[in-house]
Amino acid sequence: MDKVTKSDDEWRAQLSGEQYQVLRRKGTEPAFSGALNDAKTPGLYKCVGCGAVLFDSDTKFDSGTGWPSFWKPATDGGVAEHQDASHGMIRTEVACASCGGHLGHVFPDGPRPTGQRYCINSAALTLEEKD
């Protein structure tokens, strides 16, 4: 996968304020506020920063948490996982493997077959509808 590298000024010019806060500053949008939380349209969820394919609508489920949730990434190596010890807890951060943008976190309480819940900020995603 090609790595996307941009200056902070380039990211600020490209992204909205909320997108920049989430992707580049590891922010989190308020629960149930994201445009894609309730999306049911078949398609591919891509990184808003670089366009890399991250998740497929076939793996999206309603976790009841207020953020779009998926039980697996669309491709092997499409997302990177890192330990996150912020906010007084240990979690696993999920980032775009291409541009390094923060997407959300993954938790081991998802549905079968993986048991994973990739809890992702809507502000980090765009949805490309399937034909």
Secondary structure, DSSP 8 states (H G I E B T S, - for coil): -------HHHHHHHS-HHHHHHHHH-----TT--TTTT----EEEEETTT--EEEEGGGEE--SSSS-EESS-SSTTSEEEEEE-GGGS-EEEEEETTT--EEEEEES---TTT--EEEE-GGGEEEEE--
